[in-house]
Amino acid sequence: MTAPLIGLLDCNNFFVSCERLFRPDLIGKPVLVLSSNDGCVVARSQEVKDIGVSMGVPYFKIKDTVQKHGITVFSSHFSLYRDISRRVFSVMRAELDLIEQYSIDEAFFRVDVEPSAVASRLKYEVERSVGIPVSVGIAPTKTLAKVANGRAKKGTGIHVLDRSSWFKEVQAIPLAQIWGVGGKLEFRYKQHGIQTVADLLTVDSARLVKLFGSNGVRLQQELSGTSVLLLQQKHQPQHSIMSSRSFQNVVTDRSTLADAVAYHVRHTAADLRAEAQVTSHIRIAIYPSRYGDFVLRGGTREAILPIPTNNTLTLLQVAETLLDELFEAGVPYKKVGVTLLELTPVAGVNLKLFGAVGSSDDGRLMLVVDALNRRGGKEVVLFGSHLKNTAWQAKAEVRSPAYTTRWSDIAVVKTDSV
């Protein structure tokens, strides 16, 4: 029996494609997306790449280039991107028996039948149902599927890589081009004379173990066409959940910082409930700007919770206490973050052992709040808010409407009467 192949679907220039989905007039034109607080470039259309704009470059350094080439700029809109991502993977799950979501815009999948037909149908269904362009690569292993997908992006959007054609090319392929090899690891390989895929394939496995451990052997096996990085069928629960944001302007008063902390607590707690998990460890962080006289101020505080919880009200109370310990009057703060750690599935925690009182009612309250906020498309119910969100929120001067998650932002199409 022939071993199944592994495919990789990747959404092309995903953030840019999400923006173009509701602005088809921008197809074929240069578009870029900025990071939180409009700080630097995090996504580029092919036209922007061709102009020479680098990933991660600070926005203020390229404003002249943006104006010269008529580049359309968007502030990042992660709720929109997450919703489009959900739609892509929903189509994949309907078409395929086994998929493993790898990131917000990528997923591996198993291929048991003719690969070209699977790739063609999958690409067609996602693009028809969701509306964004995708590329599909299929190969014997995950690592080679990454190679195939890269070639698909440069070609027709589909590439099936077989063993025979792969082994004819390995001598000319730098190891640095392979998924997971880069930076310090690439340098270490070069130190030992391993510069191409062919070099790695000829190294004795015992030597690889000595130099690079089991990871080196796994990479060699994957590149030789032997699949060792298996698909993860079940969703893997997160080990931590974090939410943080830099401010548009510095903040010096405690109530505004408390408002920002409450925002991040609400969002991390909602994500925790969506994952059906509880936390027993919370960390908050407040930082001044990295530039200036207060760079060494700020920091983090943590608390271990006596009872694991996903209750927003409980977490807010702890976060307020931690903020009191951290806050210093007169320090110009520029960023706040909240991290929930030591996560455990709700089903695996017996709250009766902890003597939890009222947890059932609190749990129902949180479910109602989550439902109201989902239905409203934004935060309708705000626990812990000091109503000062405009004083600390990140800069997002060119954010697109919430086309898919807010009723008031649904796109309107007008036509001349017939």
TITIKOL-607811 format. One record per residue: y, z, x of N, C-alpha, C in turn. Coordinates in steps of 0.1 Angstrom, whole numbers, padded with zeros to 4 digits, always signed. Layout:
BEGIN
YZXYZXYZX
...
***
This chain:
BEGIN
-0012+0000+0008+0000+0000+0000+0012+0000+0009
+0022-0009+0006+0034-0010+0013+0043+0002+0011
+0048+0008+0022+0057+0019+0020+0070+0015+0013
+0075+0024+0004+0088+0020-0003+0099+0019+0007
+0109+0011+0004+0121+0010+0012+0132+0020+0007
+0142+0021+0015+0154+0030+0011+0166+0021+0010
+0173+0023-0001+0186+0016-0003+0198+0025-0002
+0209+0020+0001+0222+0027+0001+0233+0019-0007
+0238+0025-0017+0249+0019-0024+0262+0027-0020
+0272+0019-0016+0285+0025-0011+0296+0018-0019
+0305+0026-0024+0316+0020-0031+0327+0015-0021
+0331+0003-0022+0340-0003-0012+0354+0003-0013
+0359+0008-0002+0373+0014-0002+0375+0022-0014
+0367+0032-0016+0366+0039-0029+0379+0043-0036
+0387+0051-0029+0399+0056-0035+0408+0045-0039
+0409+0035-0030+0417+0023-0033+0412+0015-0045
+0399+0014-0046+0392+0007-0057+0395+0014-0070
+0395+0028-0070+0397+0036-0082+0412+0033-0087
+0421+0032-0078+0435+0029-0082+0436+0015-0087
+0430+0006-0081+0430-0008-0085+0423-0011-0099
+0414-0002-0102+0407-0003-0115+0416-0004-0127
+0427+0004-0126+0437+0004-0137+0450-0003-0133
+0450-0009-0121+0461-0018-0117+0455-0031-0111
+0449-0039-0119+0443-0051-0114+0453-0060-0108
+0466-0058-0110+0476-0066-0104+0477-0064-0089
+0470-0053-0084+0470-0050-0070+0458-0055-0062
+0449-0062-0069+0437-0067-0063+0442-0078-0053
+0437-0077-0041+0441-0087-0031+0454-0084-0024
+0460-0073-0028+0473-0069-0021+0471-0056-0014
+0479-0053-0004+0477-0041+0005+0480-0028-0003
+0470-0019-0002+0471-0006-0010+0466+0005+0000
+0473+0016+0000+0467+0028+0007+0469+0040-0001
+0461+0050+0002+0461+0063-0005+0463+0074+0005
+0472+0084+0001+0476+0095+0010+0467+0107+0008
+0467+0116+0017+0460+0128+0016+0468+0138+0007
+0462+0150+0006+0469+0161-0002+0483+0163+0005
+0493+0165-0004+0507+0167+0001+0513+0155+0007
+0507+0143+0004+0512+0130+0009+0514+0131+0024
+0504+0137+0031+0506+0139+0045+0502+0127+0054
+0490+0122+0052+0485+0111+0061+0476+0101+0053
+0473+0090+0059+0465+0079+0052+0450+0083+0052
+0444+0083+0040+0430+0087+0039+0421+0075+0033
+0428+0065+0028+0421+0053+0023+0429+0041+0024
+0423+0029+0028+0431+0017+0030+0423+0005+0024
+0430-0004+0018+0424-0016+0014+0422-0025+0027
+0414-0035+0025+0411-0044+0037+0424-0050+0042
+0433-0053+0032+0446-0059+0036+0454-0050+0045
+0454-0037+0042+0461-0027+0051+0454-0025+0064
+0441-0026+0064+0433-0025+0077+0437-0037+0086
+0439-0049+0079+0442-0061+0087+0456-0060+0092
+0465-0053+0086+0479-0051+0090+0479-0042+0103
+0469-0034+0104+0468-0025+0116+0471-0011+0114
+0471-0007+0101+0474+0008+0098+0461+0015+0101
+0462+0026+0109+0450+0034+0112+0447+0045+0102
+0435+0048+0101+0431+0059+0092+0436+0072+0098
+0442+0081+0090+0446+0094+0094+0460+0094+0100
+0467+0083+0101+0481+0083+0106+0490+0090+0096
+0499+0098+0101+0509+0105+0092+0518+0094+0085
+0520+0097+0073+0527+0087+0064+0541+0085+0069
+0548+0095+0074+0562+0093+0078+0563+0083+0090
+0552+0081+0098+0552+0072+0109+0551+0058+0105
+0546+0055+0093+0544+0041+0089+0553+0036+0078
+0563+0044+0074+0571+0040+0063+0578+0027+0065
+0582+0024+0077+0588+0011+0080+0577+0000+0078
+0565+0002+0082+0554-0008+0080+0551-0010+0065
+0551+0001+0058+0549+0000+0043+0559-0008+0037
+0572-0006+0040+0583-0014+0034+0582-0029+0039
+0579-0031+0051+0579-0045+0057+0568-0053+0050
+0557-0047+0048+0545-0055+0043+0543-0053+0028
+0552-0046+0021+0551-0044+0007+0538-0037+0003
+0534-0027+0011+0522-0019+0008+0524-0010-0004
+0515-0010-0014+0516+0000-0025+0509+0013-0021
+0516+0024-0023+0512+0037-0018+0509+0046-0030
+0497+0053-0030+0493+0063-0040+0491+0076-0034
+0496+0087-0041+0491+0100-0037+0477+0102-0042
+0469+0110-0035+0455+0112-0038+0454+0118-0052
+0444+0113-0060+0442+0118-0073+0427+0121-0075
+0423+0132-0070+0409+0135-0068+0401+0137-0082
+0408+0141-0092+0401+0142-0105+0398+0129-0110
+0406+0119-0108+0403+0105-0112+0391+0100-0103
+0391+0102-0090+0381+0097-0082+0367+0104-0085
+0367+0117-0088+0355+0123-0092+0349+0118-0104
+0358+0114-0114+0353+0109-0127+0347+0095-0125
+0354+0087-0117+0348+0073-0114+0335+0075-0107
+0334+0084-0097+0322+0087-0090+0311+0090-0100
+0313+0099-0109+0303+0103-0119+0298+0091-0127
+0307+0082-0130+0303+0070-0138+0294+0061-0129
+0297+0060-0116+0289+0051-0108+0275+0057-0107
+0273+0070-0104+0260+0076-0103+0253+0077-0116
+0260+0077-0127+0253+0077-0140+0246+0063-0142
+0253+0053-0138+0247+0039-0139+0234+0039-0130
+0236+0044-0118+0225+0044-0108+0213+0051-0114
+0215+0063-0120+0204+0070-0125+0197+0063-0137
+0205+0055-0144+0199+0048-0155+0190+0036-0150
+0194+0031-0138+0187+0019-0133+0175+0022-0123
+0176+0034-0117+0166+0037-0106+0158+0050-0109
+0147+0051-0103+0138+0063-0105+0143+0075-0097
+0147+0072-0085+0151+0083-0075+0163+0080-0068
+0173+0088-0069+0185+0086-0061+0189+0099-0055
+0196+0099-0044+0202+0110-0037+0216+0108-0034
+0225+0115-0041+0239+0114-0039+0243+0120-0025
+0249+0111-0017+0252+0116-0003+0266+0120-0002
+0275+0114-0009+0289+0117-0009+0296+0113-0022
+0309+0114-0023+0315+0110-0036+0314+0096-0039
+0311+0087-0029+0310+0073-0031+0298+0066-0025
+0288+0074-0022+0275+0069-0016+0263+0076-0022
+0252+0068-0023+0240+0074-0027+0228+0065-0022
+0218+0072-0017+0206+0066-0013+0197+0065-0025
+0187+0055-0024+0178+0054-0035+0165+0047-0030
+0154+0050-0038+0141+0044-0034+0139+0030-0040
+0133+0022-0032+0130+0008-0037+0115+0005-0036
+0109+0004-0048+0094+0002-0048+0091-0013-0051
+0100-0021-0055+0097-0035-0058+0106-0044-0050
+0106-0057-0053+0113-0067-0045+0127-0063-0043
+0131-0060-0030+0144-0054-0027+0156-0063-0031
+0156-0075-0029+0168-0084-0032+0171-0083-0047
+0160-0083-0055+0163-0083-0070+0168-0069-0074
+0163-0058-0067+0169-0045-0070+0183-0044-0067
+0187-0049-0055+0200-0048-0050+0210-0056-0059
+0205-0068-0062+0214-0077-0071+0217-0071-0084
+0206-0066-0091+0208-0060-0104+0217-0047-0103
+0214-0039-0093+0222-0026-0092+0237-0029-0090
+0239-0038-0081+0253-0042-0078+0260-0048-0091
+0253-0056-0098+0258-0062-0110+0261-0051-0121
+0252-0042-0123+0253-0032-0134+0264-0022-0131
+0266-0018-0118+0276-0009-0115+0290-0015-0116
+0291-0027-0111+0304-0034-0112+0308-0038-0126
+0297-0041-0134+0300-0045-0148+0304-0032-0156
+0297-0022-0154+0299-0010-0162+0310-0001-0158
+0313+0000-0145+0323+0008-0140+0336+0000-0136
+0334-0011-0129+0345-0020-0126+0350-0019-0112
+0343-0012-0103+0347-0011-0089+0337-0019-0081
+0341-0025-0070+0332-0032-0061+0323-0023-0053
+0311-0027-0051+0301-0019-0043+0293-0028-0034
+0288-0022-0024+0279-0029-0014+0265-0022-0014
+0255-0030-0013+0241-0024-0013+0233-0029-0001
+0228-0019+0007+0220-0023+0018+0206-0016+0016
+0196-0024+0020+0182-0019+0018+0174-0021+0032
+0167-0011+0036+0160-0011+0048+0148-0002+0048
+0140-0001+0058+0128+0008+0058+0132+0023+0059
+0144+0027+0065+0147+0041+0066+0162+0043+0062
+0166+0056+0061+0179+0059+0057+0189+0054+0068
+0186+0056+0081+0195+0052+0091+0197+0037+0092
+0186+0029+0090+0187+0015+0089+0194+0010+0076
+0192+0018+0065+0199+0014+0053+0215+0015+0055
+0219+0024+0064+0233+0025+0067+0237+0013+0075
+0229+0008+0084+0232-0004+0091+0233-0016+0081
+0223-0017+0072+0223-0028+0063+0235-0028+0054
+0239-0016+0050+0251-0015+0041+0263-0019+0048
+0265-0016+0061+0276-0021+0069+0277-0036+0069
+0265-0042+0070+0265-0057+0070+0268-0062+0057
+0263-0055+0046+0266-0060+0033+0281-0060+0030
+0288-0051+0035+0303-0050+0033+0310-0062+0039
+0304-0067+0050+0310-0078+0058+0306-0091+0052
+0296-0091+0043+0291-0104+0038+0292-0105+0023
+0281-0107+0016+0281-0109+0002+0281-0097-0007
+0279-0085+0000+0278-0073-0007+0264-0068-0009
+0254-0076-0004+0240-0073-0004+0234-0077+0009
+0226-0067+0015+0219-0071+0027+0206-0063+0028
+0195-0070+0030+0182-0065+0031+0178-0066+0046
+0175-0055+0052+0172-0055+0067+0157-0053+0068
+0150-0063+0074+0135-0061+0076+0133-0057+0091
+0121-0052+0093+0117-0047+0107+0118-0059+0117
+0112-0070+0114+0111-0081+0124+0125-0086+0128
+0134-0088+0119+0148-0092+0123+0155-0081+0131
+0153-0068+0127+0159-0057+0133+0155-0056+0148
+0142-0057+0151+0138-0056+0165+0143-0067+0174
+0146-0078+0168+0152-0089+0176+0166-0087+0180
+0173-0077+0174+0187-0074+0176+0190-0062+0184
+0180-0053+0185+0183-0039+0190+0189-0039+0204
+0186-0049+0213+0191-0049+0226+0207-0050+0226
+0212-0057+0216+0227-0059+0216+0235-0049+0208
+0228-0039+0202+0235-0030+0193+0238-0017+0200
+0251-0014+0202+0254-0001+0208+0250+0011+0200
+0245+0021+0206+0240+0033+0199+0252+0039+0192
+0264+0038+0197+0276+0044+0191+0278+0038+0176
+0273+0027+0173+0274+0021+0160+0265+0027+0149
+0256+0035+0154+0246+0041+0145+0250+0054+0138
+0247+0055+0126+0250+0067+0117+0246+0080+0124
+0256+0088+0126+0253+0101+0132+0255+0102+0147
+0258+0091+0153+0260+0090+0168+0275+0087+0170
+0282+0096+0177+0296+0094+0180+0301+0106+0187
+0313+0104+0192+0320+0116+0199+0312+0121+0211
+0310+0134+0211+0303+0141+0221+0288+0137+0223
+0282+0134+0211+0268+0130+0212+0266+0116+0218
+0275+0107+0215+0275+0094+0222+0277+0096+0237
+0286+0104+0241+0288+0107+0255+0276+0112+0262
+0269+0121+0255+0256+0127+0261+0245+0117+0262
+0244+0108+0253+0234+0097+0254+0238+0088+0266
+0250+0085+0267+0255+0076+0278+0252+0083+0292
+0254+0096+0292+0251+0103+0305+0237+0101+0310
+0228+0099+0300+0214+0097+0304+0210+0083+0303
+0219+0074+0304+0216+0060+0305+0212+0053+0292
+0214+0060+0280+0210+0055+0267+0222+0050+0260
+0224+0036+0260+0236+0031+0255+0234+0022+0243
+0222+0016+0242+0219+0007+0231+0207+0013+0223
+0205+0007+0211+0194+0011+0203+0181+0008+0211
+0180-0003+0218+0168-0006+0226+0166+0004+0236
+0176+0009+0243+0174+0020+0253+0168+0032+0247
+0172+0036+0235+0167+0048+0228+0152+0046+0224
+0149+0034+0220+0135+0031+0215+0125+0032+0226
+0130+0030+0239+0120+0030+0250+0119+0043+0257
+0127+0053+0253+0126+0066+0259+0114+0074+0254
+0107+0080+0264+0095+0088+0260+0099+0100+0251
+0091+0102+0241+0095+0112+0231+0096+0126+0237
+0088+0129+0247+0089+0142+0253+0102+0144+0260
+0107+0134+0266+0120+0134+0273+0131+0136+0262
+0130+0129+0251+0140+0130+0241+0141+0144+0235
+0129+0151+0233+0129+0164+0229+0136+0173+0238
+0133+0171+0251+0139+0180+0262+0155+0178+0262
+0159+0166+0260+0174+0163+0261+0181+0165+0248
+0175+0161+0237+0183+0161+0224+0176+0169+0213
+0165+0175+0216+0157+0183+0206+0151+0173+0196
+0147+0179+0185+0140+0172+0174+0149+0161+0168
+0162+0163+0168+0171+0153+0162+0171+0140+0170
+0169+0141+0183+0167+0128+0191+0155+0121+0187
+0144+0128+0185+0131+0122+0181+0132+0115+0167
+0139+0123+0158+0140+0118+0144+0149+0105+0144
+0159+0105+0152+0167+0092+0153+0159+0081+0159
+0151+0083+0169+0143+0073+0175+0133+0067+0164
+0127+0076+0157+0117+0072+0146+0124+0064+0135
+0136+0069+0131+0143+0062+0121+0147+0048+0125
+0151+0046+0138+0155+0033+0143+0143+0024+0146
+0132+0030+0147+0119+0022+0149+0113+0018+0136
+0119+0022+0125+0114+0018+0111+0105+0028+0105
+0104+0040+0111+0095+0050+0105+0104+0060+0098
+0103+0061+0085+0112+0070+0077+0108+0085+0078
+0117+0092+0084+0115+0107+0085+0126+0115+0077
+0137+0109+0074+0148+0115+0066+0145+0112+0052
+0138+0120+0045+0133+0117+0032+0144+0119+0021
+0142+0112+0010+0152+0114-0001+0150+0127-0007
+0162+0133-0010+0162+0146-0017+0163+0144-0032
+0152+0146-0039+0152+0143-0053+0160+0152-0061
+0160+0165-0058+0167+0175-0065+0181+0177-0060
+0190+0180-0069+0204+0184-0064+0203+0197-0056
+0209+0196-0045+0210+0208-0036+0222+0216-0039
+0220+0229-0043+0231+0237-0046+0240+0239-0034
+0253+0241-0037+0262+0243-0026+0261+0257-0020
+0264+0258-0007+0263+0271-0001+0276+0278-0001
+0287+0271-0003+0300+0277-0005+0309+0267-0013
+0319+0272-0019+0329+0264-0027+0343+0268-0022
+0351+0258-0018+0364+0260-0013+0375+0252-0020
+0386+0258-0022+0398+0250-0027+0410+0255-0020
+0418+0245-0014+0430+0249-0007+0440+0238-0008
+0452+0241-0005+0463+0231-0006+0475+0236+0002
+0481+0226+0008+0494+0229+0015+0505+0227+0005
+0516+0234+0007+0527+0234-0002+0537+0223+0002
+0544+0218-0008+0555+0208-0005+0566+0215+0003
+0570+0227-0001+0580+0235+0006+0574+0249+0009
+0580+0256+0019+0576+0269+0022+0578+0279+0011
+0569+0289+0010+0570+0299+0000+0571+0313+0007
+0580+0321+0002+0582+0334+0008+0580+0346-0001
+0579+0343-0015+0578+0355-0024+0563+0356-0028
+0559+0368-0030+0545+0371-0034+0541+0365-0047
+0549+0365-0057+0545+0361-0070+0541+0346-0070
+0549+0338-0062+0545+0324-0061+0532+0322-0054
+0530+0330-0043+0517+0329-0036+0506+0333-0045
+0508+0343-0053+0498+0348-0063+0494+0337-0073
+0504+0330-0077+0502+0319-0086+0493+0308-0080
+0495+0305-0067+0487+0295-0060+0473+0301-0058
+0472+0313-0054+0458+0319-0053+0451+0319-0066
+0457+0322-0077+0451+0322-0090+0446+0308-0094
+0454+0298-0090+0450+0284-0093+0437+0281-0086
+0436+0284-0073+0424+0281-0065+0412+0290-0070
+0414+0302-0074+0404+0310-0080+0398+0304-0092
+0407+0299-0101+0403+0293-0114+0394+0281-0111
+0398+0273-0102+0391+0260-0099+0378+0263-0092
+0377+0272-0082+0365+0275-0076+0355+0282-0085
+0360+0290-0094+0351+0297-0104+0346+0287-0114
+0354+0278-0118+0349+0268-0128+0338+0259-0121
+0340+0255-0108+0330+0247-0101+0317+0256-0100
+0319+0269-0097+0307+0277-0096+0299+0278-0109
+0306+0279-0120+0299+0279-0133+0292+0265-0136
+0299+0255-0132+0293+0241-0134+0280+0240-0126
+0279+0247-0114+0267+0246-0106+0257+0257-0110
+0260+0264-0121+0251+0275-0125+0248+0285-0114
+0259+0289-0107+0257+0298-0096+0267+0310-0097
+0264+0321-0090+0273+0332-0089+0276+0335-0074
+0287+0342-0071+0290+0345-0057+0291+0360-0055
+0288+0364-0043+0289+0378-0040+0299+0380-0028
+0307+0370-0025+0316+0370-0013+0328+0361-0015
+0340+0366-0015+0352+0358-0017+0361+0360-0005
+0367+0349-0001+0376+0349+0010+0389+0342+0006
+0401+0348+0009+0413+0341+0007+0421+0339+0020
+0429+0329+0021+0436+0326+0033+0450+0322+0029
+0460+0327+0037+0474+0322+0036+0479+0320+0050
+0486+0308+0051+0490+0304+0064+0505+0299+0064
+0512+0302+0075+0526+0296+0076+0524+0282+0082
+0535+0275+0084+0534+0262+0091+0528+0263+0105
+0521+0253+0110+0516+0253+0123+0527+0252+0134
+0539+0249+0129+0551+0247+0138+0561+0257+0134
+0566+0264+0144+0577+0274+0141+0573+0288+0147
+0582+0297+0144+0581+0311+0150+0570+0319+0143
+0565+0315+0132+0556+0323+0124+0541+0318+0125
+0538+0310+0135+0526+0303+0136+0514+0313+0137
+0516+0325+0143+0505+0334+0144+0504+0344+0133
+0512+0343+0123+0511+0352+0111+0502+0346+0101
+0499+0353+0090+0490+0348+0081+0475+0351+0085
+0466+0346+0078+0452+0348+0082+0443+0348+0070
+0431+0355+0071+0422+0356+0060+0418+0370+0057
+0414+0373+0045+0408+0385+0041+0396+0382+0032
+0385+0391+0033+0373+0388+0026+0369+0401+0019
+0361+0399+0009+0355+0410+0001+0341+0407-0003
+0332+0417-0001+0318+0416-0007+0318+0422-0020
+0313+0415-0030+0313+0419-0044+0301+0428-0047
+0302+0439-0053+0291+0447-0057+0281+0441-0067
+0287+0432-0075+0279+0425-0085+0282+0410-0084
+0272+0402-0082+0274+0388-0081+0280+0383-0094
+0289+0373-0094+0297+0369-0106+0302+0355-0104
+0305+0349-0116+0312+0336-0116+0324+0338-0126
+0327+0350-0129+0337+0353-0139+0351+0352-0132
+0360+0344-0138+0373+0341-0132+0381+0354-0132
+0381+0362-0142+0389+0374-0143+0385+0384-0132
+0372+0386-0130+0367+0395-0119+0372+0390-0105
+0370+0377-0103+0374+0371-0090+0389+0372-0088
+0397+0371-0099+0412+0372-0097+0416+0386-0093
+0409+0396-0099+0413+0410-0095+0411+0412-0080
+0399+0407-0075+0396+0409-0061+0406+0401-0052
+0409+0389-0057+0418+0380-0049+0432+0386-0048
+0437+0392-0059+0450+0399-0059+0450+0410-0049
+0440+0418-0048+0439+0429-0038+0439+0424-0024
+0432+0413-0021+0432+0407-0008+0445+0401-0004
+0452+0395-0014+0465+0390-0012+0475+0401-0008
+0474+0412-0015+0483+0423-0011+0481+0428+0003
+0469+0427+0008+0466+0431+0022+0471+0421+0032
+0472+0409+0028+0476+0398+0037+0491+0395+0037
+0498+0397+0026+0511+0392+0024+0521+0400+0033
+0530+0393+0039+0541+0399+0046+0554+0393+0041
+0563+0402+0037+0576+0397+0032+0584+0390+0043
+0590+0379+0039+0598+0371+0048+0591+0360+0056
+0578+0360+0056+0571+0350+0063+0570+0337+0054
+0574+0326+0060+0574+0313+0052+0560+0307+0052
+0553+0309+0041+0539+0304+0040+0539+0290+0035
+0529+0282+0040+0528+0268+0038+0515+0264+0032
+0505+0273+0032+0492+0269+0027+0484+0281+0022
+0476+0279+0011+0468+0289+0005+0454+0283+0003
+0444+0291+0004+0430+0287+0001+0421+0298-0004
+0411+0294-0011+0401+0304-0016+0387+0298-0014
+0378+0306-0008+0365+0302-0006+0355+0312-0012
+0345+0307-0019+0335+0315-0025+0322+0313-0017
+0316+0324-0012+0304+0323-0003+0292+0330-0009
+0281+0329-0001+0269+0336-0005+0265+0333-0020
+0264+0320-0023+0262+0316-0037+0247+0317-0040
+0244+0321-0052+0231+0323-0057+0229+0317-0071
+0218+0310-0074+0216+0305-0088+0217+0317-0098
+0223+0314-0109+0224+0325-0119+0210+0329-0124
+0201+0320-0125+0187+0323-0129+0180+0332-0120
+0185+0333-0107+0178+0341-0097+0184+0355-0096
+0194+0358-0104+0200+0371-0103+0198+0379-0115
+0192+0391-0114+0190+0400-0125+0202+0410-0126
+0212+0406-0134+0224+0414-0135+0221+0429-0140
+0210+0431-0147+0207+0444-0152+0205+0454-0140
+0200+0448-0129+0197+0457-0117+0211+0463-0112
+0222+0455-0114+0235+0459-0109+0242+0468-0119
+0236+0469-0131+0243+0477-0141+0255+0470-0147
+0255+0457-0148+0266+0449-0153+0268+0452-0167
+0280+0455-0171+0284+0458-0185+0293+0447-0190
+0290+0442-0202+0299+0432-0208+0298+0418-0202
+0288+0416-0194+0287+0403-0187+0284+0392-0197
+0276+0395-0207+0273+0385-0217+0285+0380-0224
+0294+0389-0229+0306+0385-0236+0315+0378-0226
+0316+0383-0214+0325+0376-0204+0320+0362-0201
+0307+0360-0200+0301+0347-0198+0304+0338-0209
+0303+0342-0221+0307+0333-0233+0321+0330-0233
+0330+0339-0229+0344+0336-0228+0347+0325-0218
+0340+0326-0206+0342+0316-0196+0338+0303-0200
+0327+0302-0208+0322+0289-0213+0331+0283-0223
+0338+0291-0231+0348+0286-0241+0360+0281-0233
+0364+0288-0223+0376+0284-0215+0373+0271-0208
+0361+0269-0202+0357+0257-0195+0357+0245-0205
+0352+0248-0217+0351+0237-0227+0365+0233-0232
+0374+0242-0234+0388+0239-0238+0395+0231-0227
+0393+0235-0214+0400+0228-0203+0394+0214-0201
+0381+0212-0203+0375+0199-0202+0381+0190-0213
+0382+0196-0226+0386+0188-0237+0401+0184-0236
+0409+0193-0230+0423+0190-0228+0426+0181-0217
+0416+0179-0208+0418+0170-0196+0426+0177-0185
+0430+0189-0187+0438+0197-0177+0437+0212-0180
+0443+0220-0173+0442+0234-0175+0450+0238-0188
+0443+0241-0199+0449+0245-0211+0450+0260-0211
+0440+0267-0206+0440+0281-0205+0441+0285-0191
+0451+0293-0188+0455+0297-0174+0453+0312-0172
+0443+0317-0166+0442+0331-0162+0450+0333-0149
+0457+0344-0149+0464+0348-0136+0476+0340-0133
+0480+0331-0142+0492+0323-0138+0505+0331-0139
+0514+0329-0129+0527+0334-0129+0537+0324-0133
+0532+0312-0138+0541+0301-0143+0550+0296-0132
+0546+0296-0120+0554+0291-0109+0547+0280-0101
+0539+0272-0108+0532+0262-0102+0541+0251-0095
+0552+0248-0101+0561+0238-0096+0567+0243-0083
+0567+0256-0080+0573+0261-0067+0564+0259-0055
+0551+0257-0058+0542+0257-0046+0533+0244-0046
+0532+0237-0056+0523+0226-0057+0526+0215-0046
+0515+0209-0041+0517+0199-0031+0525+0187-0035
+0531+0180-0026+0538+0168-0029+0529+0157-0033
+0532+0151-0044+0524+0140-0049+0533+0130-0057
+0542+0124-0049+0553+0116-0055+0549+0103-0061
+0537+0098-0057+0533+0085-0062+0518+0086-0068
+0515+0097-0075+0502+0099-0081+0501+0090-0093
+0490+0084-0095+0487+0076-0107+0484+0085-0119
+0485+0080-0131+0482+0088-0143+0467+0092-0143
+0463+0102-0151+0449+0106-0152+0443+0097-0163
+0440+0085-0159+0436+0075-0169+0423+0079-0177
+0414+0086-0170+0401+0088-0176+0399+0103-0180
+0408+0112-0177+0406+0126-0180+0417+0132-0188
+0427+0125-0193+0438+0130-0201+0441+0120-0212
+0441+0125-0224+0443+0116-0235+0457+0109-0235
+0467+0117-0231+0480+0111-0230+0482+0101-0220
+0473+0099-0210+0474+0090-0199+0465+0078-0201
+0458+0077-0212+0450+0065-0214+0458+0052-0214
+0453+0042-0206+0461+0030-0205+0462+0023-0218
+0474+0017-0221+0477+0010-0233+0478-0005-0229
+0470-0013-0237+0471-0028-0235+0478-0034-0247
+0488-0042-0243+0496-0048-0254+0494-0063-0253
+0493-0070-0265+0491-0084-0265+0501-0090-0276
+0504-0102-0274+0512-0109-0284+0503-0111-0297
+0510-0109-0308+0502-0111-0321+0498-0126-0322
+0486-0128-0328+0481-0141-0329+0485-0147-0343
***
